Each structure stands twice: as structure tokens, then as C-alpha cells.
Amino acid sequence: MTLRICSILAALLLAHAAAPALAVAPAAAPAEPAFAWPNGARAAVSLAYDDALDSQLDHAIPTLDKYGLKGSFYLQLSNPSVERRMADWRAAAARGHELGNHSLFHQCSRRTHDWVQPARDLDTISMAQMQQQVLLANTMLTAIDGQQQHTYTVPCGDTQAQDGNYLPALHNAFVAIKVGGEAVTPSMQTLNPYAVGVYAPEGLSGQQLIALVEQAGARGTMVNFTFHGVGGDYIVTSAAAHEELVRYLAAHRDQYWTDSFVHIMTYVSQHRGHH
């Protein structure tokens, strides 16, 4: 009997000792407050297009205009299309499309991109040279569209010049900068406006593109597409898939705010922290 009582007391003591550990289990972290997009939209959508390609003027812009949506066109200012079709680019800007900075010569690292011409190898030019060229590109864009506020898409996402990262010194020249990464922004509260992720689709169907938009809606954040060729050129998205996406966005304006990247990021900078 004594042995049994001792066993019961020992069990009670062990249970008492364990109780505090169970009581102080950490609480679940609170969910991030939903970001307040205009007119109660679930998410923002940026439709952007790199390199100043003819197919963008021939297919992408007419489709956007047909459905009343605005896009962002990042001009590589040395591309012959800029000079040859200057009137078309200027007219697109007059209709509300953004003309963004994609540098003068699209410098990328030749170490990781063997198609880069030696004269345009980011590995062989200094930070100061690249910075001066990007700032000159802003001046050229203003001469085309009259706008003073610009955004920048880093060619290839490469930021390392011969002597270091050329990007930080350019932050004050831009509303926001895109550097590559994933399509859907994970969090609006932690988003670095000078390192915004983007996705360059190639060969995706309209439904696959729409699925990315819906992911952003589920998160309450934003999705950033960077198209290249639309129905032509390279890194191609078919004109049909592109139009299916644009048609969907136009039909769901109450859920998705589609606008130029400069407008979206200006709104984000003004409203982050306000819910």
C-alpha cells in the first residue's frame, strides 16, 4: 500500500511539474493586415513589357487599348524601334501607358549570359559609367513623354558592375526598381520598392497567367508580369494568351487593380502602413 501511495504521489508531482510547460506554449503569430488597394480591390496587377519590341506596339498596346487597361513599357533606348517608331511610343505614352527605363544598352553580365556583346558587358564597366547611362536614359524618356517620374527594370536582374553594385546610388532617381524574382509579391509590408520581384513569362497559356493573378488575389498583394515578345520577337507569349489575360482583368476590375507600375508603386509608397 505504501508503495502504491508513493507511486501516486510521484505521478501527481510529475503532472504538476509538466503543467507550466503546457500553459506557456507560444501563441500563433497574428496575420498580416490586408493591404488596402483602391476601391476595395483584392490585388494589384502590373503588366510590363521589356526591350521596346515591335510586337509590343503591334499586338500588346492595341490589346490594352481595346480593353481600357494601362501597361508599362521599359525601353532599351538603343533599340532601333525607339528611333524608327518614336511617334508610336510617344502616342502610347499620351494614352496613359508608362514608358519605363531599361537602360541605354541593356548591359548584362557576359559571365552568365553568353549572348551579351563584349561592348555591352556589365562586368567590364564601372558603377559610375552605368549610373550615368541610366540617368541619361531618364532624360531621354522625359524628352519622349514629358514625364518626370520613372521606374527602372534592371536588365537581366544583374546589378554588379566591374567595381560593385551600381543600383543603390540610383534609388533617388526612381519611384521603384524591379530586379527579378517571383511574380507574386509575398508581403506588401516588407516589400523593398527598390528590389521588386518580377516574372518574365514565356509560352504560358492565358489560364496559367490568370492563375498567377488569382494567387496575388488570395494573398492580397500584387503580381508583376514582364513580357517580352507578344505574338512575335523573342521570349514569346502568344497574342491569344496575352489577350485572354487582359480580357479577364478587364472583366474583373472590381477585384484586380491593373495600372502602370509607376502608379501602383506611388500608391504603395503613400499607403503602406495604412489599413
N, C-alpha and C positions, 0 to 999 in steps of 0.2 A: 504493500500500500504506500509506504513512504517513497519507494522508487517511482511509483506511478504519479504521486503528487509532485515530486521533483521534476518529472518529465513534463507535466502540465505547466508548472511554473516557468520552466525553461522555454517552452513554446510561446507562452504569453510574453515573456521578456523579448524574445526574438521578434515577435509580431510588433511589439511596441517600438523596438529599435528601427524596424523597417518602415514604420508608418510615415515619419517625416520625409523620407526619400520619395515616397509616392506622392506626398502632398505638394512637393515643390517642383513637379515636372514643368518644364518651360511652356508657356502659352504659345500658341501659333502666332506667327508674325502677322500683323494686320495687312490686309490687301492694299495695294497702292490705289489712291483715289483716282477715279476716272478723269482723264483729261477732257476739258470742256471745249469740244470743237464747235465751230459756228453752226447755229440753227439746230443744235442737238444731234449733229452727225455722229456716227459711230467711229469713223476714222477719216484720215486724210489720204488722198491719193495724188502722187506726183508722177505725171507722165513726161519723161525726159528723153531726149534724143541726142546722141553724141556725133561729132565729127563733121557736121554741115554737109550731109549727103543729099544727092539729088532725089533719092527715093523718099526722103522726108518731105521735100517740097511737093513731090508729085503724088504721094499717097497719104502720108501721115497728117499733114496740115489740112488738106481738103476733108479728111475724115473728122478731125477735131472740129473744124468749122461747121461741118454738116450737123453735128450733134451739140454744138454750142459749148464745147469744153476748151480749156486753155492748157497748153503744154509749154515745156521749157526746152529750148534748142541750144545745145552747147557747141559753139562754133570753134572749130580749129581754123584759125583765121588765115592760115596759109593754104587751105584747101581751095583749089581753083573755083569751086562752086560759090565761094563767098564773093569773089570778084565778078564772075560770069553771071550770077543770079542775084546780085546785090538788091535789085529792085524787089525781087520776090521775098528776100529775107526782111527787107525794110517793111514791106507790106504786111508780112506776118506779124511783125512787132506792133504795127499800127492797129492790128485786130486784137491785140491783147496777149499774144504769145511772148514768152520771155526769151530773149537772146542771152545765153549764158557764156561764161568764159571757159574755154577748153584749151587755152594756151595758144601761142602762135604756131608752134611746130610739133605739138604732140610728143614732147620728149618723154621717153620711157627708158628703163634700164635694158641695155642690149644683152646683159648677162642672162636675163630671164626671158627676153623676147628677141629671138634671133632675126625677126623681120625688121627690127629697128635699123634705120640707116645710120652709118657711123657719124654723120654730121648732126644727127638728132639723138645722140646717145646721152641720156641723163647722167650716166656715170662719168662723163668726161667734161661736164660744165660745172661751174661753181654755183653755190647758192645764190650769190649776188646776181649772176647772169640770169638765172632762171626767174628770180624775183622781179628783175627789171623787165623781162619779157612778159611776164604775166600781168604786171601793172600796165605795160603798153597795150596789151590786149584789152584791158578795161577801157582805155582811152579810145581804142578803135571801135569797141562796141557802142560806146556813147556817141561816137560820130555816126554810127549806123542808125541807132534807135532813139537817141536823145535821153536815155535813162541813166541815172546816176547810181542806182543801187544794183549790185551784181551778186551772182553766186558763181561758184567755181566747181568744176568736176575735174579732179586730178587725173591726168592721162595714165591709164593702166593702174591707177592707185599707187604709183611709185612716187615717193616723196624724198628719197635720198639722192642728192646731187653728189658731186665729187667730194665735197668737203662737209657734208652734213644734210640735215633735213631742211629744205628750203621753205616749208609751209608755215611755221609759226610766225615768221615776220610778216606774213601776208594776211593774217587774221583780220586786222582792222580794215582791210580793203574790201571785205566781203560780208554780206549778211550771213552766209553759211557756205560750207565747203563739203563736198562729197568725196569720199576716199575709197569706196568699195566696201564689200562686206555682204550682209544679208538683206533681202528685200524688205522684210517686215521689221520695223523698229521695236525692240523688246520693251522699252520703257521711255515715255516722254520726259519723266522727271530726271533721268540720268543721261539723257541724250546730250552728247557733245556736238554743238552746232558746227564745229569745225572738223568733225570726223563722222559725218552722217553716212550710214551704210546704204549701198545701192545694189541693185541686181540687174545684170545685163542678160535678158532672155535671148535664147536662140532656138528656133524651131518649136516653141511651145504652142499648144493649141489655145484657142480662146478660153476654153473651160479651165485649163491649167493656169492661165493668167488670172482669171476671175477667182480661182481658189486662193491665190495669194492675197487678193483684195479682201476676201472673206476672213482670212487669217488675221489681217490687220483689224477688221471689224470686231472680231472676237476678243482681241487684246485692247481695243480702244486706242490704238496708236496710229501709225502711218505706214504706207507702203511706197517704196521708191523704185520705179522702173527706169532703167536706162536702156532704151532701144538704140539700135544702130540702123541697119537696113530694114526698111518696111516694104515688102514686096519687091526687093531688089538690093543691089550693092552687096554687103557682107554682114556677117553675124545677123542673119535674116530672120525676122518674124514675118509670116505671111500677111499680106494685106487683109485677108479674110479674118485671121485670128486677131489682128490688131483692131479691126472694126467691131468684131464681136465683143471685145473688152470695152471699147469706147461706148458702144451701144448699151451695154449693161450698166456702165457708170452713169450714162445719161438717164437711163430708166430708174436709177436708184439714187437720185440726187439727194433725197431726204436722208439717206443712210451714209453716203460717202461724199465728202467734200473734195472734189477734184479741182485743182488750181495749179498755177505755176509754182515752182519750188520757192522762188523769192517771196511770193505772197504767203505761202504756207509757213516758211521759216520766220518771216517777220511776225506773223501771228503767234507762233510758238514762243518767240523771244519776249513778246509782250504779255503773254497769258500764262506762262509756266509758273506754277505755284498758286494760281487762282483757280478754284473749283466751285 
